[in-house]
Amino acid sequence: MDDILSSRSFIPPLNFLIVQGYFWFVCWKKFGSQISVSIDTLSMGEILAGEPDMISSQILVTLVQVIQKAAFIDNQPVDLGDGPLLTAAEIHLIDMAGRYQGDTISDLAVRMGVTKSAVSQMVQKLVVKGYLIRGREEGNRKNISLHLTPNGKKAFEWHKSLHSNVDKEIISYLAALSDHERTILLELLVRLMTTIDHSLLIRNDHIRDFLSSYSSESSDIP
């Protein structure tokens, strides 16, 4: 477990989620007063003293709040003084391109767990903004590799510096947990990520089933 927590190569996708979640929390402490989110006023002691169903419900409520706050932070552009603003998604792509210099769009899509089309569109935006350049691999003119421009390297170093501070705090907190607690957290995050991966399919299936059932019930109403 300690090896996992200290390994930068493990960042995509699980440790990346942990670090990003903590980053969102840090930003929430700074910008929280600007965000209109309904917060349950129960204290942690009241939650843990409640029934299991109450605790489970509060976990789900808190998860929704985390997602809402994360969405707020991700919508805040980053201004590094170079003119074009950067979105959180663009910063993440710059980070990956910086850590894996020379990767192709397909390579980065696999590393990030997103579609090649999504990465391709973002790469085009970053090329126009002046943060990425495309290059041809020697001996393989078909593959286009990606490289950071000077502004791209600046954004990469800023992001790395930010997370070096964030990583220290979250890893320190995780290190204080027992192996059992960290294992439970890890299992929860893996299950959460699997659920998120299937959320769109589940939602569409649920909409279809709901509408079918709703239509039948509505037709019975006099």
VOVO-487794 format. One record per residue (C-alpha): residue number from 1; residue in three letters; chain; x, y, z. Coordinates in Angstrom, 1 decimal. Example, Ala and Ser with C-alpha at 12.3 -4.5 7.8 and 13.67 -1.06 7.14 Angstrom:
% residues 2
+------+------+-------+--------+--------+--------+
: resi : resn : chain :      X :      Y :      Z :
+------+------+-------+--------+--------+--------+
:    1 :  ala :     A :   12.3 :   -4.5 :    7.8 :
:    2 :  ser :     A :   13.7 :   -1.1 :    7.1 :
+------+------+-------+--------+--------+--------+
% end
This chain:
% residues 222
+------+------+-------+--------+--------+--------+
: resi : resn : chain :      X :      Y :      Z :
+------+------+-------+--------+--------+--------+
:    1 :  met :     A :    0.0 :    0.0 :    0.0 :
:    2 :  asp :     A :    2.8 :    2.4 :    0.9 :
:    3 :  asp :     A :    4.4 :    1.7 :   -2.6 :
:    4 :  ile :     A :    1.1 :    2.6 :   -4.2 :
:    5 :  leu :     A :    0.8 :    5.9 :   -2.3 :
:    6 :  ser :     A :    4.4 :    7.0 :   -3.1 :
:    7 :  ser :     A :    4.3 :    5.9 :   -6.8 :
:    8 :  arg :     A :    3.9 :    8.8 :   -9.3 :
:    9 :  ser :     A :    3.5 :    6.2 :  -12.1 :
:   10 :  phe :     A :    0.3 :    5.0 :  -10.4 :
:   11 :  ile :     A :   -1.4 :    8.4 :  -10.8 :
:   12 :  pro :     A :   -3.7 :    7.4 :  -13.7 :
:   13 :  pro :     A :   -6.3 :    6.7 :  -12.8 :
:   14 :  leu :     A :   -6.7 :    6.0 :   -9.0 :
:   15 :  asn :     A :   -4.1 :    8.1 :   -7.2 :
:   16 :  phe :     A :   -4.9 :   10.8 :   -9.7 :
:   17 :  leu :     A :   -8.5 :   10.7 :   -8.4 :
:   18 :  ile :     A :   -7.3 :   10.8 :   -4.8 :
:   19 :  val :     A :   -5.0 :   13.8 :   -5.4 :
:   20 :  gln :     A :   -7.6 :   15.6 :   -7.5 :
:   21 :  gly :     A :  -10.3 :   15.1 :   -4.9 :
:   22 :  tyr :     A :   -8.0 :   16.6 :   -2.3 :
:   23 :  phe :     A :   -7.1 :   19.5 :   -4.6 :
:   24 :  trp :     A :  -10.9 :   20.1 :   -5.1 :
:   25 :  phe :     A :  -11.2 :   20.1 :   -1.3 :
:   26 :  val :     A :   -8.4 :   22.7 :   -0.9 :
:   27 :  cys :     A :  -10.0 :   24.9 :   -3.5 :
:   28 :  trp :     A :  -13.4 :   24.5 :   -1.9 :
:   29 :  lys :     A :  -12.0 :   25.9 :    1.4 :
:   30 :  lys :     A :  -10.8 :   28.9 :   -0.5 :
:   31 :  phe :     A :  -13.8 :   29.5 :   -2.8 :
:   32 :  gly :     A :  -16.6 :   27.7 :   -0.8 :
:   33 :  ser :     A :  -18.4 :   30.9 :    0.2 :
:   34 :  gln :     A :  -18.9 :   31.6 :   -3.5 :
:   35 :  ile :     A :  -20.6 :   28.3 :   -4.3 :
:   36 :  ser :     A :  -24.3 :   27.8 :   -3.8 :
:   37 :  val :     A :  -24.6 :   24.2 :   -2.6 :
:   38 :  ser :     A :  -27.0 :   22.8 :    0.0 :
:   39 :  ile :     A :  -24.8 :   21.5 :    2.8 :
:   40 :  asp :     A :  -26.3 :   19.1 :    5.4 :
:   41 :  thr :     A :  -25.7 :   20.6 :    8.9 :
:   42 :  leu :     A :  -25.2 :   17.2 :   10.6 :
:   43 :  ser :     A :  -21.9 :   17.0 :   12.4 :
:   44 :  met :     A :  -19.6 :   14.0 :   11.8 :
:   45 :  gly :     A :  -20.3 :   12.8 :   15.3 :
:   46 :  glu :     A :  -24.0 :   12.8 :   14.7 :
:   47 :  ile :     A :  -23.6 :   11.0 :   11.4 :
:   48 :  leu :     A :  -21.4 :    8.2 :   12.8 :
:   49 :  ala :     A :  -23.7 :    7.8 :   15.8 :
:   50 :  gly :     A :  -26.7 :    7.2 :   13.5 :
:   51 :  glu :     A :  -28.1 :    4.1 :   11.9 :
:   52 :  pro :     A :  -26.2 :    2.4 :    9.1 :
:   53 :  asp :     A :  -28.8 :    3.6 :    6.5 :
:   54 :  met :     A :  -28.3 :    7.1 :    7.8 :
:   55 :  ile :     A :  -24.5 :    6.9 :    7.4 :
:   56 :  ser :     A :  -24.9 :    5.4 :    3.9 :
:   57 :  ser :     A :  -27.3 :    8.2 :    2.9 :
:   58 :  gln :     A :  -24.9 :   10.8 :    4.2 :
:   59 :  ile :     A :  -22.1 :    9.3 :    2.3 :
:   60 :  leu :     A :  -24.1 :    9.6 :   -0.9 :
:   61 :  val :     A :  -25.1 :   13.2 :   -0.1 :
:   62 :  thr :     A :  -21.5 :   14.1 :    0.6 :
:   63 :  leu :     A :  -20.4 :   12.4 :   -2.7 :
:   64 :  val :     A :  -22.9 :   14.5 :   -4.6 :
:   65 :  gln :     A :  -21.5 :   17.6 :   -2.9 :
:   66 :  val :     A :  -18.0 :   16.7 :   -3.8 :
:   67 :  ile :     A :  -19.0 :   16.3 :   -7.4 :
:   68 :  gln :     A :  -20.7 :   19.6 :   -7.4 :
:   69 :  lys :     A :  -17.8 :   21.4 :   -5.9 :
:   70 :  ala :     A :  -15.4 :   19.6 :   -8.3 :
:   71 :  ala :     A :  -17.5 :   20.8 :  -11.2 :
:   72 :  phe :     A :  -17.3 :   24.4 :   -9.9 :
:   73 :  ile :     A :  -13.5 :   24.2 :   -9.6 :
:   74 :  asp :     A :  -13.1 :   22.6 :  -13.0 :
:   75 :  asn :     A :  -15.1 :   25.4 :  -14.6 :
:   76 :  gln :     A :  -12.7 :   28.0 :  -13.2 :
:   77 :  pro :     A :  -10.1 :   29.0 :  -15.9 :
:   78 :  val :     A :   -6.4 :   29.1 :  -15.1 :
:   79 :  asp :     A :   -4.6 :   32.3 :  -16.0 :
:   80 :  leu :     A :   -0.8 :   31.9 :  -16.1 :
:   81 :  gly :     A :   -0.3 :   35.4 :  -17.7 :
:   82 :  asp :     A :    0.4 :   34.1 :  -21.2 :
:   83 :  gly :     A :   -2.9 :   35.4 :  -22.7 :
:   84 :  pro :     A :   -5.1 :   32.3 :  -23.4 :
:   85 :  leu :     A :   -6.8 :   30.9 :  -20.3 :
:   86 :  leu :     A :   -6.6 :   27.2 :  -19.6 :
:   87 :  thr :     A :   -9.4 :   24.9 :  -18.5 :
:   88 :  ala :     A :   -8.8 :   22.2 :  -15.9 :
:   89 :  ala :     A :   -9.1 :   19.5 :  -18.6 :
:   90 :  glu :     A :   -6.5 :   21.3 :  -20.7 :
:   91 :  ile :     A :   -4.1 :   21.5 :  -17.7 :
:   92 :  his :     A :   -4.5 :   17.8 :  -17.1 :
:   93 :  leu :     A :   -3.7 :   17.1 :  -20.8 :
:   94 :  ile :     A :   -0.6 :   19.4 :  -20.6 :
:   95 :  asp :     A :    0.5 :   17.5 :  -17.5 :
:   96 :  met :     A :    0.2 :   14.1 :  -19.3 :
:   97 :  ala :     A :    2.0 :   15.5 :  -22.4 :
:   98 :  gly :     A :    4.8 :   16.8 :  -20.2 :
:   99 :  arg :     A :    5.3 :   13.6 :  -18.3 :
:  100 :  tyr :     A :    5.1 :   11.5 :  -21.5 :
:  101 :  gln :     A :    6.9 :   13.7 :  -24.0 :
:  102 :  gly :     A :    6.5 :   12.4 :  -27.5 :
:  103 :  asp :     A :    3.4 :   10.4 :  -26.9 :
:  104 :  thr :     A :    0.8 :   10.3 :  -29.7 :
:  105 :  ile :     A :   -2.8 :   11.3 :  -29.3 :
:  106 :  ser :     A :   -3.7 :    7.6 :  -29.1 :
:  107 :  asp :     A :   -1.1 :    7.0 :  -26.3 :
:  108 :  leu :     A :   -2.5 :    9.9 :  -24.2 :
:  109 :  ala :     A :   -6.1 :    8.7 :  -24.8 :
:  110 :  val :     A :   -5.2 :    5.3 :  -23.3 :
:  111 :  arg :     A :   -3.3 :    6.9 :  -20.4 :
:  112 :  met :     A :   -6.2 :    9.2 :  -19.6 :
:  113 :  gly :     A :   -8.9 :    6.7 :  -20.1 :
:  114 :  val :     A :  -10.8 :    8.9 :  -22.6 :
:  115 :  thr :     A :  -11.6 :    8.6 :  -26.3 :
:  116 :  lys :     A :   -9.1 :    9.5 :  -29.0 :
:  117 :  ser :     A :  -11.6 :   12.0 :  -30.4 :
:  118 :  ala :     A :  -11.8 :   13.8 :  -27.1 :
:  119 :  val :     A :   -8.0 :   14.1 :  -26.8 :
:  120 :  ser :     A :   -7.7 :   15.1 :  -30.5 :
:  121 :  gln :     A :  -10.1 :   18.0 :  -30.0 :
:  122 :  met :     A :   -8.3 :   19.2 :  -26.9 :
:  123 :  val :     A :   -4.9 :   18.9 :  -28.5 :
:  124 :  gln :     A :   -6.1 :   21.1 :  -31.4 :
:  125 :  lys :     A :   -7.2 :   23.8 :  -28.9 :
:  126 :  leu :     A :   -3.9 :   23.7 :  -27.1 :
:  127 :  val :     A :   -2.0 :   23.9 :  -30.4 :
:  128 :  val :     A :   -4.0 :   27.0 :  -31.3 :
:  129 :  lys :     A :   -3.4 :   28.5 :  -27.8 :
:  130 :  gly :     A :    0.3 :   27.9 :  -28.1 :
:  131 :  tyr :     A :    0.8 :   25.2 :  -25.5 :
:  132 :  leu :     A :    1.4 :   22.2 :  -27.7 :
:  133 :  ile :     A :    3.1 :   21.4 :  -31.0 :
:  134 :  arg :     A :    2.9 :   18.4 :  -33.2 :
:  135 :  gly :     A :    5.8 :   16.5 :  -34.6 :
:  136 :  arg :     A :    6.5 :   13.4 :  -36.8 :
:  137 :  glu :     A :    8.2 :   10.4 :  -35.4 :
:  138 :  glu :     A :   11.5 :    9.4 :  -37.1 :
:  139 :  gly :     A :   11.0 :    6.3 :  -39.2 :
:  140 :  asn :     A :    7.2 :    6.6 :  -38.8 :
:  141 :  arg :     A :    5.7 :    9.5 :  -40.6 :
:  142 :  lys :     A :    2.2 :    8.4 :  -39.9 :
:  143 :  asn :     A :    2.4 :    8.8 :  -36.1 :
:  144 :  ile :     A :    2.2 :   12.4 :  -34.8 :
:  145 :  ser :     A :    3.9 :   13.0 :  -31.5 :
:  146 :  leu :     A :    3.1 :   15.8 :  -29.1 :
:  147 :  his :     A :    5.5 :   18.2 :  -27.4 :
:  148 :  leu :     A :    5.2 :   21.1 :  -25.0 :
:  149 :  thr :     A :    6.0 :   24.7 :  -26.2 :
:  150 :  pro :     A :    7.8 :   27.1 :  -23.7 :
:  151 :  asn :     A :    4.4 :   28.2 :  -22.5 :
:  152 :  gly :     A :    3.3 :   24.5 :  -22.2 :
:  153 :  lys :     A :    6.4 :   23.8 :  -20.1 :
:  154 :  lys :     A :    5.5 :   26.7 :  -17.9 :
:  155 :  ala :     A :    2.0 :   25.4 :  -17.4 :
:  156 :  phe :     A :    3.4 :   21.9 :  -16.7 :
:  157 :  glu :     A :    5.8 :   23.1 :  -14.1 :
:  158 :  trp :     A :    3.1 :   25.2 :  -12.4 :
:  159 :  his :     A :    0.8 :   22.2 :  -12.2 :
:  160 :  lys :     A :    3.6 :   19.9 :  -10.9 :
:  161 :  ser :     A :    4.6 :   22.5 :   -8.3 :
:  162 :  leu :     A :    0.9 :   22.8 :   -7.2 :
:  163 :  his :     A :    0.5 :   19.1 :   -6.8 :
:  164 :  ser :     A :    3.8 :   18.6 :   -5.0 :
:  165 :  asn :     A :    2.3 :   20.6 :   -2.2 :
:  166 :  val :     A :   -1.1 :   19.0 :   -2.4 :
:  167 :  asp :     A :    0.4 :   15.5 :   -2.5 :
:  168 :  lys :     A :    2.4 :   16.0 :    0.7 :
:  169 :  glu :     A :   -0.8 :   16.8 :    2.7 :
:  170 :  ile :     A :   -2.9 :   14.0 :    1.3 :
:  171 :  ile :     A :   -0.2 :   11.4 :    1.5 :
:  172 :  ser :     A :    0.6 :   12.5 :    5.1 :
:  173 :  tyr :     A :   -3.1 :   12.0 :    5.9 :
:  174 :  leu :     A :   -3.3 :    8.6 :    4.2 :
:  175 :  ala :     A :   -0.1 :    7.4 :    5.9 :
:  176 :  ala :     A :   -1.7 :    8.0 :    9.3 :
:  177 :  leu :     A :   -4.5 :    5.6 :    8.4 :
:  178 :  ser :     A :   -4.2 :    1.9 :    9.2 :
:  179 :  asp :     A :   -3.6 :   -0.6 :    6.3 :
:  180 :  his :     A :   -7.2 :   -1.7 :    6.8 :
:  181 :  glu :     A :   -8.6 :    1.8 :    6.5 :
:  182 :  arg :     A :   -6.5 :    2.5 :    3.4 :
:  183 :  thr :     A :   -7.6 :   -0.8 :    1.8 :
:  184 :  ile :     A :  -11.3 :    0.1 :    2.4 :
:  185 :  leu :     A :  -10.7 :    3.5 :    0.9 :
:  186 :  leu :     A :   -8.9 :    2.0 :   -2.1 :
:  187 :  glu :     A :  -11.7 :   -0.5 :   -2.7 :
:  188 :  leu :     A :  -14.3 :    2.3 :   -2.4 :
:  189 :  leu :     A :  -12.6 :    4.4 :   -5.0 :
:  190 :  val :     A :  -12.2 :    1.5 :   -7.4 :
:  191 :  arg :     A :  -15.9 :    0.7 :   -7.1 :
:  192 :  leu :     A :  -16.8 :    4.4 :   -7.5 :
:  193 :  met :     A :  -14.7 :    4.7 :  -10.6 :
:  194 :  thr :     A :  -16.3 :    1.6 :  -12.1 :
:  195 :  thr :     A :  -19.7 :    3.0 :  -11.3 :
:  196 :  ile :     A :  -18.8 :    6.3 :  -12.9 :
:  197 :  asp :     A :  -17.5 :    4.5 :  -16.0 :
:  198 :  his :     A :  -21.0 :    2.9 :  -16.4 :
:  199 :  ser :     A :  -23.1 :    5.8 :  -15.2 :
:  200 :  leu :     A :  -24.1 :    7.1 :  -18.7 :
:  201 :  leu :     A :  -25.3 :    3.6 :  -19.7 :
:  202 :  ile :     A :  -27.1 :    3.1 :  -16.4 :
:  203 :  arg :     A :  -28.7 :    6.5 :  -16.7 :
:  204 :  asn :     A :  -29.9 :    5.9 :  -20.2 :
:  205 :  asp :     A :  -31.3 :    2.4 :  -19.3 :
:  206 :  his :     A :  -33.0 :    3.9 :  -16.3 :
:  207 :  ile :     A :  -34.6 :    6.7 :  -18.4 :
:  208 :  arg :     A :  -35.9 :    4.1 :  -20.9 :
:  209 :  asp :     A :  -37.4 :    1.8 :  -18.1 :
:  210 :  phe :     A :  -38.8 :    4.8 :  -16.2 :
:  211 :  leu :     A :  -40.5 :    6.3 :  -19.2 :
:  212 :  ser :     A :  -41.9 :    2.9 :  -20.2 :
:  213 :  ser :     A :  -43.3 :    2.4 :  -16.7 :
:  214 :  tyr :     A :  -44.5 :    6.0 :  -16.4 :
:  215 :  ser :     A :  -46.4 :    5.8 :  -19.7 :
:  216 :  ser :     A :  -48.1 :    2.6 :  -18.6 :
:  217 :  glu :     A :  -49.1 :    4.1 :  -15.3 :
:  218 :  ser :     A :  -50.3 :    7.3 :  -16.8 :
:  219 :  ser :     A :  -52.6 :    5.5 :  -19.3 :
:  220 :  asp :     A :  -54.3 :    3.9 :  -16.3 :
:  221 :  ile :     A :  -55.2 :    7.2 :  -14.7 :
:  222 :  pro :     A :  -58.9 :    8.1 :  -15.5 :
+------+------+-------+--------+--------+--------+
% end
